[in-house]
């Protein structure tokens, strides 16, 4: 069902400092976007040298927890299977991704948050 880790997103209250720190560790700034229409909160993608995965920095204090993005074959199918489990909490059911495919956000029974991406 789960194929691979795409990225891990972490909270920071100082994006500029965090970008500089992770660049010093060998990551490169790959992209930057606003999370909201008011352009208050940002996401910054830091790519690892192998180019396969990213560390995403976020500065929204309402999202001050780590999220792991997991690639799945079919987000809606995975949602249908997992929603039968009462221990899985759905933060956001499947919705279309602007880049294509779908996204859903779940909280596992151990309270870890996973962002599922795929078709």
Protein Blocks (a to p, Z undefined) as FASTA:
>chain_A
ZZbdfbdcdddfblklmmmmmmmnopacfbdcdfbfnlmaccdddddfklpaccdddfbf
klmcccdddddfblmlmmmmmmmpmkbccfbdcdddfkgpjddddddfkopacddddZZ
